[in-house]
Amino acid sequence: MKNDEKFTGTETVPLGLLRVGDQGKITIPYHIRKRFGISKGDLIEVTIVVKLKEGIK
């Protein structure tokens, strides 16, 4: 994906699949990157939405 292309999409994944490194870098699993056409090193904007289900404490 080139930096001038804009792709927006939504993917719901278990939070355990995302890894945050020492420098705040988020590692996104290969199957998600492949689906959206994201290459390693691409700069992307990620929004993390946490929704708690009723009854979970």
Secondary structure, 3 states (H helix, E strand, C coil): CCCCCCCCCCCCCCHHHCEECCCCCEECCHHHHHHHCCCCCCCCCCCCCCCCCCCCC
